[in-house]
Amino acid sequence: MMMMMTWKGKQFFLHFLLFSVLSSLCDCHPHFALHKGSSAASNDTERNASHVAAEVAGYAAVAKQIIDLAVYGAARNRSYGRLADFTDTIGNRVSGSHNLEMAIKYMSNAMTQDGLDVHLEPVKIPHWVRGEESAEMTVPRAKRLAILGLGSSVGTPPEGIEAEVLVVESFEELKRRASEAVGKIVVFNQPFVSYGETVKYRAYGASEAAKVGAVASLIRSITPYSINSPHTGWQDYQDGVKHIPAACITLEDAELMWRFAQRGQKIVVRLKMGAKTLPDADSFNTVAEIKGWQHPEQVVLLSGHLDSWDVGQGAMDDGGGVMISWEALSLIKDLGLRPRRTLRTVLWTGEEQGGVGSLQYFNLHKVNLSNFDLVMESDLGTFTPLALQFTGSDAARAVMEEVVKLLAPINTTKLEANGEGTDISQWIQAGVPGASLHVEDSRYFWFHHSEGDTMTVQDPKDMSLCSALWAVVAYVVADLQDMLQK
């Protein structure tokens, strides 16, 4: 009996132990599975990152070929030479002008002769004409003022406007002194903080002045540096607000009138502007391509804008961006390369009027949004390149971090945040990865939208470096096994 009970006790103990072990395993199994899954996911991510890094690193030799050709080889200084030929032949290219249409024909022919697939896509663009313009300070002393009317501004009556001046340094000061502005010409002597911050005075100064009864608006040019040089640009009239003439004056003249005002001296200016807006003009976005061999419907897009203001040569803004976006395709073609996806260069029109041409392009092509792999824009000069700016998903950024490592031979391996550009902003907002060129741009706004924007600003070595960067990034992204993740 005792022996029987002992055996049964052992049997019960074994059953209990087995049950306990199984229960314990069951209790912890979900946690174990979760931990194992996380580890597997982590390992997968690491393997994917390692795979991408290895794939991109495999392009080191071809990247060096592109760089050598652009910077040291037969294509050295080619983008600069092309820009000089173009700007010297055509000159400036304001929206709606005959010069812009000549520029489109010039570039279409040149890129066709270069062996690229070229076509034009029709768009409608604004047609504002400056006309004759002048300004003179008559009190407290006679002085001719250098001015440039702002885009979309109305003109003065034929006899002009002569009125007393109210000088302010901000919109807030204008509001405080609103009763003093009635019947006067408001002069904004706003300090330059940054282009993005200060440009609001150019954009909205006329309407803010009109709201308080001013008869015209003169804006201190949006620049940190001046040699008596006015800088033009687009301005926007607000709905329901009277349209008054608007022009930019020089930093020097704005400060001169401010000093007179601080002394309590009366200032009078005579202004004449023949500006007018004509019906929208027919124009084109100019498109050149190297078709992809495997996925021709998928696109890496490079771009710059072909239009400029009607002063200077438009060599910096944005002739340089135009030429490196052409040169990138030329370098790839010269080396006999053909990526998996299509490389497409678009030379936008009507950018200076708010990206008019690029918006129409977006509206036409957004039905194929998923096929756009990367959009790139160069519109802040082609000085010494410092980095690539990028906006996209974390996964896409991880790929681009590897791509820029291929630029070690020209020391531009930095990937910065915030890819930008008026002409690619719609794509970026829609989730398409976007990239822009960051250059040593400290002098950019010295010449921006002024008579100073000429070939003298450009440097052939810098343009070759920018072309190499542009071509390497575009080619490698277009040839990778997978598109960038959105």
Phi, psi and omega in degrees: 000312177299315179296320180298315181294323179297316180297316179296323178298316178298319181297316179299319181297317180296318178297318180296318180297316180298317179297319181296316180297314180297319179297319180297316178297319180294319181297322186265352187302315180300321180292321179296317180295319181296315180298317180295321179295317180298318179297319180295318179297317179299316178297321178298317179298316180296320179295319179296315179299318179296320179296314180298314180301317180293319180297313181294318180300334178294349179266008184302318183293316180290325176299318178295324176300314180297313181297314180299317180296316184287321190262327186238341189265209186296336181267003180304129179069006183295317181297323177295315179298319178296319180294318179298314179300316183294306185290326178293327181282316188263319186083203181285164196214068184286150182308130177088354186273161174298322180300321179295318179295324175296322179296318179297315177297318180301309183290324177299314179294316183296317181286330174294315178296337178281358177090014180266156174280118187236138171210163180248140178243118186295142174215164173252135183226156179296152179228087178259137182241131184291312185073184178286142181210148178201158175212145180215133171275126181255336179221134012276353173209162180283129176204128175286136179254131174281123182226160168222120176300148180271144181305135182081358179296147169280163176271175173271169168303157182307324181281352179088184178236129172237121185206161175290155185252140168246120181261127176228162181250356181198165174296325181296317178296321178300318180295320179295329184250026185306321183294338180276348188273344186301125178076006184251166169268119179275127174252121177267115176252053184287137177290148177279117176261302173202163181298314183299326181277317190276338184296345179298334179290322175292318185290319190240000184302317182297314181292321178295322178291320180296326181299332181255018171091012178289156181260346177196165182226129175241124186253131169300130185305143184277084182202149177273352189212142184209143166240066183055041185246115174284150181237126181271191180156174183278145173229155186240120172282137178277144180301138176079004179247137181303138178274119177242155180300143182221133179214162173260142172244175183281160175303317183297316182288325177297317180290325176300311180293327176297319179295319176302315182297321179296333178274358180080017181275141177288138179236133177232136180232139173254124185236132174231130179219127179262022184295145175204157179249124179264169177303151178308145184256153173282137178207192185213147158273136184258124189238130176231144187220154158243113184292137177291147183277334182250317182233070184297340181281343178270142194228134161254120188252127174249149184200160169206170181251137187277331179285160176216187169275174187267029177227156183064208179245354186062031181286320181274316183241093002229042179303322179297315178297323176299311187290322179288334177286331170284313184300324179303315178292322179298316180298316181294319178294317181299328180273002179071024181269148175214111185284169178299318183256166180285134170263122185234120173263127177241124175260104187287157172237151179071025179292319185295343177264017176107025179073039185296313182292320182290327177295320178292324176296314179301313181298329179284324189253357184293344175300335178254031185308319185294342181272355178270114187278314182205136174245135185231142178218135173245110181213026174230034177095161177236052173279193181304121181288138181247325186193170169253131175264141188216138171235127180176183181293165177300321180295318178294319179299322179299322177293314182294330175300322178287321182298315183292342176298335179291349181267013179306322180299338177245014171058044176229059185265011182270132174249119182254166178281165169069066165298138188213170177153134179306320188278345178248002185299323181296321181294315180297317179297332179275359175102001178280133177303140183226146181223147176221164185265125174258118181241172174288091193252024184298334180263358188303312185279358169293325188250348187304125175059034182226173175297344181282352180280085182228178179299337180299333180288332189276152178233127185297322180294316179300318180294324177295319178296317178297320179297318180297313179301311183301317183289318181297311182299312183297314183295312184297314179299321181289340185255352180298155182303318183242152173290159174295141179283136180270000000 
